[in-house]
């Protein structure tokens, strides 16, 4: 009798574990890939939409592009942002 109870408990736990994994996989497939992350390099800009309304949009700074707001002293880039010549 004891072996039957232990076997039943093991079967129930195994079924719950498999159901949890299947539910996680189905949820992950429904959600899809994550949106692209916003890096800390860039700025918020107020843009006007075609219908006349406005919204703030994050404008990411391009790699290798150093505008006056990101390079106030007009220094040359260094590190991994070095411009190839």
N, CA and C atoms as an extended XYZ file, in Angstrom:
255
Properties=species:S:1:pos:R:3:atomname:S:1:resname:S:1:resid:I:1 pbc="F F F"
N         0.817       -1.199        0.000 N   UNK     1
C         0.000        0.000        0.000 CA  UNK     1
C         0.865        1.270        0.000 C   UNK     1
N         1.954        1.251        0.769 N   UNK     2
C         2.839        2.399        0.855 CA  UNK     2
C         3.490        2.682       -0.504 C   UNK     2
N         3.908        1.633       -1.177 N   UNK     3
C         4.534        1.811       -2.489 CA  UNK     3
C         3.555        2.431       -3.484 C   UNK     3
N         2.293        2.047       -3.405 N   UNK     4
C         1.274        2.606       -4.292 CA  UNK     4
C         1.093        4.101       -4.039 C   UNK     4
N         1.052        4.531       -2.773 N   UNK     5
C         0.893        5.951       -2.427 CA  UNK     5
C         2.100        6.773       -2.871 C   UNK     5
N         3.287        6.215       -2.684 N   UNK     6
C         4.501        6.915       -3.109 CA  UNK     6
C         4.528        7.040       -4.638 C   UNK     6
N         4.165        5.962       -5.326 N   UNK     7
C         4.125        5.994       -6.786 CA  UNK     7
C         3.088        6.979       -7.309 C   UNK     7
N         1.927        7.022       -6.662 N   UNK     8
C         0.881        7.959       -7.065 CA  UNK     8
C         1.325        9.405       -6.837 C   UNK     8
N         1.939        9.670       -5.677 N   UNK     9
C         2.426       11.027       -5.387 CA  UNK     9
C         3.483       11.438       -6.409 C   UNK     9
N         4.383       10.513       -6.762 N   UNK    10
C         5.405       10.805       -7.743 CA  UNK    10
C         4.787       11.102       -9.115 C   UNK    10
N         3.795       10.319       -9.500 N   UNK    11
C         3.128       10.526      -10.788 CA  UNK    11
C         2.405       11.879      -10.826 C   UNK    11
N         1.757       12.257       -9.711 N   UNK    12
C         1.063       13.551       -9.654 CA  UNK    12
C         2.061       14.696       -9.756 C   UNK    12
N         3.169       14.595       -9.021 N   UNK    13
C         4.185       15.661       -9.086 CA  UNK    13
C         4.811       15.753      -10.473 C   UNK    13
N         5.062       14.630      -11.105 N   UNK    14
C         5.630       14.638      -12.453 CA  UNK    14
C         4.648       15.257      -13.448 C   UNK    14
N         3.370       14.951      -13.311 N   UNK    15
C         2.356       15.536      -14.183 CA  UNK    15
C         2.272       17.044      -13.999 C   UNK    15
N         2.330       17.505      -12.751 N   UNK    16
C         2.305       18.955      -12.488 CA  UNK    16
C         3.540       19.643      -13.069 C   UNK    16
N         4.695       19.013      -12.970 N   UNK    17
C         5.921       19.612      -13.518 CA  UNK    17
C         5.833       19.730      -15.043 C   UNK    17
N         5.350       18.681      -15.686 N   UNK    18
C         5.226       18.714      -17.150 CA  UNK    18
C         4.192       19.759      -17.569 C   UNK    18
N         3.079       19.847      -16.836 N   UNK    19
C         2.048       20.841      -17.163 CA  UNK    19
C         2.589       22.264      -17.001 C   UNK    19
N         3.422       22.474      -15.982 N   UNK    20
C         4.014       23.805      -15.780 CA  UNK    20
C         4.931       24.184      -16.939 C   UNK    20
N         5.744       23.264      -17.385 N   UNK    21
C         6.656       23.528      -18.501 CA  UNK    21
C         5.867       23.803      -19.781 C   UNK    21
N         4.847       22.998      -20.047 N   UNK    22
C         4.038       23.188      -21.257 CA  UNK    22
C         3.346       24.546      -21.220 C   UNK    22
N         2.790       24.911      -20.048 N   UNK    23
C         2.142       26.223      -19.921 CA  UNK    23
C         3.133       27.359      -20.156 C   UNK    23
N         4.357       27.237      -19.641 N   UNK    24
C         5.376       28.264      -19.857 CA  UNK    24
C         5.764       28.396      -21.316 C   UNK    24
N         5.894       27.274      -22.005 N   UNK    25
C         6.259       27.311      -23.428 CA  UNK    25
C         5.146       27.952      -24.249 C   UNK    25
N         3.909       27.594      -23.970 N   UNK    26
C         2.778       28.178      -24.703 CA  UNK    26
C         2.693       29.679      -24.463 C   UNK    26
N         2.886       30.091      -23.211 N   UNK    27
C         2.856       31.523      -22.891 CA  UNK    27
C         3.976       32.269      -23.609 C   UNK    27
N         5.169       31.693      -23.619 N   UNK    28
C         6.302       32.344      -24.289 CA  UNK    28
C         6.053       32.472      -25.789 C   UNK    28
N         5.425       31.485      -26.388 N   UNK    29
C         5.144       31.560      -27.815 CA  UNK    29
C         4.070       32.593      -28.127 C   UNK    29
N         3.119       32.771      -27.224 N   UNK    30
C         2.074       33.763      -27.438 CA  UNK    30
C         2.613       35.183      -27.288 C   UNK    30
N         3.519       35.380      -26.343 N   UNK    31
C         4.041       36.714      -26.066 CA  UNK    31
C         4.912       37.201      -27.206 C   UNK    31
N         5.739       36.350      -27.773 N   UNK    32
C         6.611       36.746      -28.874 CA  UNK    32
C         7.914       37.335      -28.360 C   UNK    32
N         8.727       37.847      -29.267 N   UNK    33
C        10.028       38.386      -28.865 CA  UNK    33
C         9.875       39.696      -28.098 C   UNK    33
N        10.833       40.003      -27.230 N   UNK    34
C        10.750       41.254      -26.487 CA  UNK    34
C        10.974       42.451      -27.402 C   UNK    34
N        10.439       43.608      -27.058 N   UNK    35
C        10.664       44.799      -27.875 CA  UNK    35
C        12.128       45.229      -27.776 C   UNK    35
N        12.622       45.966      -28.743 N   UNK    36
C        14.012       46.419      -28.664 CA  UNK    36
C        14.200       47.332      -27.459 C   UNK    36
N        15.331       47.177      -26.803 N   UNK    37
C        15.573       47.976      -25.612 CA  UNK    37
C        15.992       49.395      -25.982 C   UNK    37
N        15.687       50.313      -25.106 N   UNK    38
C        16.095       51.704      -25.292 CA  UNK    38
C        17.431       51.871      -24.582 C   UNK    38
N        18.431       52.275      -25.324 N   UNK    39
C        19.733       52.479      -24.715 CA  UNK    39
C        19.773       53.838      -24.042 C   UNK    39
N        20.777       54.041      -23.231 N   UNK    40
C        20.879       55.325      -22.533 CA  UNK    40
C        21.456       56.412      -23.429 C   UNK    40
N        21.915       56.034      -24.619 N   UNK    41
C        22.494       57.008      -25.531 CA  UNK    41
C        21.418       57.502      -26.496 C   UNK    41
N        21.032       58.712      -26.354 N   UNK    42
C        20.024       59.271      -27.233 CA  UNK    42
C        19.317       60.429      -26.539 C   UNK    42
N        18.136       60.747      -27.034 N   UNK    43
C        17.399       61.871      -26.443 CA  UNK    43
C        15.917       61.708      -26.733 C   UNK    43
N        15.095       62.364      -25.933 N   UNK    44
C        13.663       62.436      -26.187 CA  UNK    44
C        13.407       63.647      -27.073 C   UNK    44
N        12.583       63.472      -28.077 N   UNK    45
C        12.310       64.558      -29.015 CA  UNK    45
C        10.805       64.659      -29.234 C   UNK    45
N        10.284       65.885      -29.238 N   UNK    46
C         8.877       66.115      -29.513 CA  UNK    46
C         8.670       66.095      -31.018 C   UNK    46
N         7.842       65.163      -31.500 N   UNK    47
C         7.602       65.026      -32.935 CA  UNK    47
C         6.138       65.286      -33.240 C   UNK    47
N         5.885       65.832      -34.425 N   UNK    48
C         4.513       66.081      -34.863 CA  UNK    48
C         4.074       64.947      -35.785 C   UNK    48
N         2.920       64.356      -35.475 N   UNK    49
C         2.396       63.255      -36.260 CA  UNK    49
C         1.592       63.786      -37.443 C   UNK    49
N         1.337       62.947      -38.452 N   UNK    50
C         0.598       63.402      -39.638 CA  UNK    50
C        -0.798       63.952      -39.334 C   UNK    50
N        -1.420       63.479      -38.245 N   UNK    51
C        -2.765       63.974      -37.934 CA  UNK    51
C        -2.745       65.290      -37.157 C   UNK    51
N        -1.560       65.855      -36.946 N   UNK    52
C        -1.445       67.153      -36.278 CA  UNK    52
C        -1.138       67.069      -34.794 C   UNK    52
N        -1.254       65.892      -34.180 N   UNK    53
C        -0.941       65.751      -32.764 CA  UNK    53
C         0.564       65.595      -32.589 C   UNK    53
N         1.014       65.729      -31.362 N   UNK    54
C         2.441       65.588      -31.080 CA  UNK    54
C         2.648       64.492      -30.045 C   UNK    54
N         3.848       63.930      -30.053 N   UNK    55
C         4.227       62.926      -29.064 CA  UNK    55
C         5.731       62.987      -28.860 C   UNK    55
N         6.173       62.543      -27.677 N   UNK    56
C         7.598       62.441      -27.420 CA  UNK    56
C         8.081       61.079      -27.893 C   UNK    56
N         9.199       61.063      -28.611 N   UNK    57
C         9.770       59.837      -29.147 CA  UNK    57
C        11.244       59.787      -28.776 C   UNK    57
N        11.724       58.573      -28.431 N   UNK    58
C        13.135       58.387      -28.110 CA  UNK    58
C        13.927       58.277      -29.407 C   UNK    58
N        14.910       59.145      -29.571 N   UNK    59
C        15.782       59.120      -30.740 CA  UNK    59
C        17.126       58.572      -30.287 C   UNK    59
N        17.471       57.371      -30.744 N   UNK    60
C        18.733       56.745      -30.347 CA  UNK    60
C        19.884       57.375      -31.111 C   UNK    60
N        20.999       57.563      -30.442 N   UNK    61
C        22.183       58.111      -31.083 CA  UNK    61
C        22.836       57.016      -31.912 C   UNK    61
N        23.184       57.333      -33.131 N   UNK    62
C        23.841       56.382      -34.010 CA  UNK    62
C        25.273       56.149      -33.539 C   UNK    62
N        25.749       54.930      -33.691 N   UNK    63
C        27.127       54.617      -33.323 CA  UNK    63
C        28.075       55.400      -34.221 C   UNK    63
N        29.036       56.047      -33.631 N   UNK    64
C        30.007       56.825      -34.394 CA  UNK    64
C        29.547       58.238      -34.685 C   UNK    64
N        28.320       58.594      -34.316 N   UNK    65
C        27.814       59.945      -34.561 CA  UNK    65
C        27.850       60.717      -33.247 C   UNK    65
N        28.618       61.767      -33.197 N   UNK    66
C        28.762       62.554      -31.981 CA  UNK    66
C        28.264       63.962      -32.256 C   UNK    66
N        27.051       64.221      -31.855 N   UNK    67
C        26.479       65.549      -32.053 CA  UNK    67
C        26.944       66.478      -30.938 C   UNK    67
N        26.721       67.775      -31.059 N   UNK    68
C        27.163       68.709      -30.022 CA  UNK    68
C        26.584       68.389      -28.648 C   UNK    68
N        25.360       67.825      -28.593 N   UNK    69
C        24.782       67.550      -27.283 CA  UNK    69
C        25.410       66.348      -26.599 C   UNK    69
N        25.993       65.414      -27.372 N   UNK    70
C        26.657       64.271      -26.757 CA  UNK    70
C        28.164       64.476      -26.661 C   UNK    70
N        28.689       65.475      -27.330 N   UNK    71
C        30.119       65.749      -27.302 CA  UNK    71
C        30.315       67.266      -27.219 C   UNK    71
N        30.022       67.863      -26.055 N   UNK    72
C        30.027       69.320      -25.967 CA  UNK    72
C        31.387       69.966      -26.191 C   UNK    72
N        32.479       69.264      -25.905 N   UNK    73
C        33.811       69.859      -26.049 CA  UNK    73
C        34.421       69.592      -27.415 C   UNK    73
N        33.651       68.956      -28.305 N   UNK    74
C        34.128       68.614      -29.648 CA  UNK    74
C        35.366       67.730      -29.607 C   UNK    74
N        35.421       66.841      -28.607 N   UNK    75
C        36.549       65.919      -28.495 CA  UNK    75
C        36.375       64.758      -29.452 C   UNK    75
N        37.481       64.122      -29.818 N   UNK    76
C        37.407       62.938      -30.669 CA  UNK    76
C        36.858       61.772      -29.836 C   UNK    76
N        36.106       60.891      -30.464 N   UNK    77
C        35.603       59.732      -29.741 CA  UNK    77
C        36.731       58.819      -29.306 C   UNK    77
N        36.500       58.063      -28.254 N   UNK    78
C        37.518       57.151      -27.756 CA  UNK    78
C        36.879       55.800      -27.473 C   UNK    78
N        37.710       54.810      -27.207 N   UNK    79
C        37.204       53.489      -26.871 CA  UNK    79
C        36.593       52.797      -28.075 C   UNK    79
N        35.489       52.092      -27.848 N   UNK    80
C        34.886       51.320      -28.927 CA  UNK    80
C        34.181       52.184      -29.940 C   UNK    80
N        34.047       53.489      -29.672 N   UNK    81
C        33.402       54.406      -30.598 CA  UNK    81
C        34.402       55.126      -31.489 C   UNK    81
N        35.636       54.648      -31.491 N   UNK    82
C        36.681       55.283      -32.282 CA  UNK    82
C        36.347       55.158      -33.761 C   UNK    82
N        36.566       56.226      -34.488 N   UNK    83
C        36.273       56.263      -35.922 CA  UNK    83
C        37.457       55.656      -36.671 C   UNK    83
N        37.201       54.692      -37.546 N   UNK    84
C        38.256       54.058      -38.341 CA  UNK    84
C        38.718       55.015      -39.429 C   UNK    84
N        40.000       55.044      -39.665 N   UNK    85
C        40.556       55.931      -40.704 CA  UNK    85
C        41.414       55.185      -41.640 C   UNK    85
